Amino acid sequence: QVQLVESGGGLVQTGGSLRLSCAASGRTSRVNAMGWHRQAPGKQRESVAVISSGGTTDYAVSVKGRFTISRDNAKNTVYLQMNSLKPEDTAVYYCNAKYDSGRVYIDYWGQGTQVTVSS
């Protein structure tokens, strides 16, 4: 009921910046919080940043002060500005949307975008 399409990944050197975008379509009026998760090879998927429908944000300790999540509700798009990137930030980054079905929240995921930080 919600489709998510990410863009903006790529290869960057240590200390560089990237901006990820995630465009939502479908029944976006029922989307509550949105966020970014990442999964590095051999590791579990982890939450990176979350933003509520009202704009409240939360970050993983490892990215706090370097990453900024923002949201344009008019465009149904969430962004992740990543600065001072480190090799340990290398992962596939997934956009997530929490859809309010009226009874439970349903998680929707994008297809993922690769971020590679070279040392």
Secondary structure, 3 states (H helix, E strand, C coil): CEEEEEECCEEEECCCCEEEEEEEEECHHHEEEEEEEEECCCCCCEEEEEECCCCCEEECCCCCCCEEEEEECCCCEEEEEECCCCHHHCEEEEEEEEEECCCCEEEEECCCEEEEEEC
